[in-house]
Amino acid sequence: MKKSDLAALLLLGALWGASFLFMRMGANQFGSMALAGMRAIGAAICSIPLLLSRERWAELRTNWWPVTLIGLANSALPFVLFSYAAQSLPAGLSAIFDAIAPLLVAASGWLWLGEHLNASRASGLVIGLTGVVWLIGGTMGFGHGGASVGWAMAACVGANVCYTFGAHYSQRRMRTVTPLTVAIGSQVAAAAMLLPFTVWFWPARMPNVQAWVAMFGLAAGCTSLAYVLFYRLLAHVGSARAMAVLYLIPVFGVVWGAMFLGETITLTMAGGCAVILLGVALTTGMLRLRSVAQAAAASEDA
C-alpha cells in the first residue's frame, strides 16, 4: 500500500471515528431527528457537484428505486438511530458498537442466504458476538443508566442491522452501478426522506455554536468527504484492504471521546472492543485460526 493510500485510510478512520464525537456534541441540542436530517442534507449539498455528469445522472435515473432503498438503509435510518444513541451513550462506546456490522453481515448471510462459514469465520462470529454481550452486560450492569442506556444500545444494534441489509442488497442489486453514484445518490435520497422530519422536529431553542460546528463537521467531513475517500480507496487498493478501516473506527472513536469530551476508557470497553475486533478480523478473513495458533506458539517459545 502506497503512503498516500495509507494516509487516506488513516484519515478515513479518523473521520468516521469522529462522527460519534460530533453526534455526541450535537444530539442533545438538535435532537436525534433534526441532527440526522441536517447531516444528510449537508452531505447531499456537498456531494451533488460530483454528480454533474451525464453518465452518473443516467445511472441515477435508471436505478433511482434501489438507490433510494440504500439511502434509507445505509444513511437515513442509521443516522437517526446513532444520533438517538448519542444522547445517552459515550462517543467511544457507540463507536465500538459500530464494529459489529461485519459480524451481522456474516451471520445473516449464513442463516438466510446459505453462505458458507469456514472454521475461522464461524469462530470469529462466536467470538465477536461474545464481545458484544460482554460489552452490553458490563456497561449496563445494575443501575448504570437504566432503560435509556438499554434503548440506546438497541438503537446502535438496529443501525448495524440496517447496514447489514444495505450490504446484502447492494451486493445483489447494484453490482453494475458505479459505487460513487450509489454513495452520492443515496445521500441525496436520505436527505429528501429526512427533510420533512427535520422541519417537524426542529428544536424550539436554537442549538448553540458548538452543536452547529459539530453538525457541519458531521455532514461535510464525516459523511461527504469520508465517502469520497472510501471509494477512492476501493479503486486504489481494493475492498479487502479498504475494509481495514473497520478496525480504525472504534479506536479513533474512543480516542476522540477521551481527548475532547473527557470520556473514561473503562476496562469493559477496552476488553469488549478487543474481543469484537478479534471476531471481526476472523470473520472478514483478515486473520485466520492458523495464524492465531502460530502466534500463540511463537510467544510460548519466546
N, C-alpha and C positions, 0 to 999 in steps of 0.2 A: 504494500500500500504506500502510495506517494505521501510525502509530508503534507501536501495541500489537502489530500483526501483525509488524512488522519486529523488535520486541524478542523476540517469541516465536520468530521464525526464527533470530535470533542465539543465543537460549538453547538451542534445539534443536540447532543446530550445535555449540555448546559441550558439551552433554550427550553427544551421540553421539561427538564427538571425545574426550571424557573417558573413554568406555568402554574405549578402548585403553590409556589411562593406568592405569585401575583393574585391567584384566586383567593388565597387566604387573606391577602391585604384588601381585596375589593369586595368580597362576597357579603360581608355584613353591612357594607354601605349601600351597595347596589341591590342586594337581594340576588338569589341564585338565578332567577329567570332573566332579569334585566342584564346581569353581568354576562350570562351565556349569550344573550342576544347581541349585546354590544360587541362581544368578542367575535361572533360570526359576521356581523355587519362590517366591523372594522377590517377583518381579514379579507372579506369579499371585495371591499373597496380597494384595498392594497393590491389584490391579486388580479382584478379584472383586466388591467393593461396587458397581462400575459396571455389573455385570450384573444387579443386583437389580431387574429389571423384567420383566413378563410378556412383552413384545414381544421383548426380547433373548433370554430363555430359550427362547421358542418358535423363534426363528431358530436358536439353537444346537442345539436338539434336532432340528430338521429338517435341518440341514446339518452334523451332527457329523462325518461322514467327511471331506468336503473341508476343513473347518476343522482337523481333526487332521492332514491331509496338509500343510496350510500351516504348521501348528505345527512339523512335522518339518523342512520345507524352509527356512522363514524364521527359525526360532528354535533348535530343538534342535541340529541339525547345525552351523549356523554358530557357535553359542555354543561348542560343543566344539572346532571347528576353529580359531577365533580364539584361544581360551584356550590351545590347544596351541601355536599360533604365538607367543603372548606369552611363552612360556618361553624362546624363542631370539631373537626379533626385537625391536628397539626399538619403543616405542609409536607413534612418528611414522611409521615405515616400514609398520607394519601398517595404520595409518590411511590412508596413501596407497594401499595395495593395495585398500582398501575402495571406492575411487572407480571401480574398473573394472567394477562391476556394470552400469551402463548400456551399456557397450561390449559386454558379453557378451549382454545382452538384445537389442541391435540385431543383433549377429552371428547369434545363434541364430534370431531372427525371420526374418532374410534367408535363412539356409541351410536351415532345416527347415520354416518356416511360410509361406514365399513372400511375406514382407512386402517392400514396395518400399523401396529405398535411393536417395535422390537424390544428386546430386554432393556436397553439403555433408555429408550423413550418412556416405556412403562414405568421403570424405576424413577425416572425424573418426574413423571406425573404424580406418583405417590409422594415423593419427597417434597415437591413443590406445594402440593395441597396440604401436606402435613405442616409446612411452614406457615401457610395461611391460617390454619386452625390454631396453631401456636400463637401467631400474631394477634388474632381476634381474641382468643381466650386470655392471653396475657395482658392485653390492652384494656379490655373491659373489666375483667376481674369482678370485684364486688364494690359497688359504689364509686366507680371511676367513669362518670359521665352518664350512666343510666341509659334511658331509651334514646336520647338524642345521638349519643355515640354509636349505639347499635344501628339506628336508621342511617347514619352517615356511612358506616362501613357497608351496609347493604347497598347504599347508593353507589359506592365505589365498585362493588362486585357487579351491580347492574350495568354500570358504564362499560365494564370489561366484557359483559355478555353482549352488549351492543357491538363492541369492537369485534367480537368473535363472529357474530352474524355477518358483519361487514366484510371480514376477511374471507369467509367462505363464499359469500355472494360475489365479491369482486373476482375471486379466483375462477369462478364458473361462468360469469356473465360478461366480464369486462376485459378479457384477455386481448381483444383486438383493438381496444381503445387506448390512446396514448395516456400513460399514467398521470402526466401533468394536467391533462384535460379533465380527468376524473377528479383529481385533487382540487383544482380551482372551481370546477363546475359544482362539486359537492359543497364547497364553501358558500357559493352563491345560493344554492338551493337551501342550505341550512339558514342563511341569513333571511331569505324570504319566508321560511317557515317560522322563524323565531321573532320576526318583526312585530306582528300584532301582539304577541305575548309580552314583548319588551315594552311596548307602549302601555299596555294594560297594567302591567306590574311595575311600572316606573316608580321609584321610591318617592314618597311625599316630601322628604327632605333631600336637598341636593347633596350628592356624595362629595366628600372632601377632596382636596388636591391629591393626596396620597392614593386614594382609590381611583381617581382618573388616570394618574400615571400608571398604576398597576393595570388598568384596563387597556390603555394604549400599548403597554409592553406585551400584554397577553395577546392582543389582536395582531399587531404588526410584527413582533418578534417571535413569539412562541407559536403562532399559527401560520401567518403568511410566509415569513422568511423561513421558518422551520420546514414547511412543506417543500419549498424550492430547494433547500439544502438536501432534504431527504431524497428527492427524486434525482437530484444531481449525483448523489452518492450511488443510487441504484444504477445509474447509467455508467458510472466510472468504475465501481468496484464490485457490482453485483449484489443480489439480495442477501446472500449468506453473510457477507461482511458488513453490509449496511445494517443488518439486524443486530449487530453488536451494540447498537445504541440502546437496546432494551436493558442492557446491564449498566449503562451510564445514568439513565433517568432517575432511578431511585437513589443512587449515590449523590448526584447533584441536588436532587430534591431535599435530601436530609441535610446536606451541607449548607444549601441556601437558607433553609429554615433555621438552622442553628446560628448562622452568621448574621442574618438580618432580622430575625424575629426572636432570637434568644431561645429557640426551642431546645429542649433537653433530648439528647440521644440516649434512650434507655437501653438496657441490656436486652429487653424483649424485642425492641425494634431492630437492634443490630443483629441479634440471633435469627429473628424471623426473616429479615432481609437476606442474610447469608444462605439460609436454608432454601428460600424461594428462588434465589438466583442460581443455586446449585441445581435445583429441579429444572429451571428454565434452560440451563446450559445442557443438561442431559436430554430434555425433551426436544430441543431445537437441533440437536446433533452437534453442537459446538464442543461438547465434551462427551466422552464415551466411558462406559464402565471399565473397560480395559485400561484406559488412560488413568482413571482414578486409582485402580488397583496397583498399577505400576508406580504411580507417585507415592502411594502409601508404602509400598515395598521399599522404594528408594529411601524414604525418610527413616524407616526402621533400620536399614543397613547403615545409614549415616550415624 
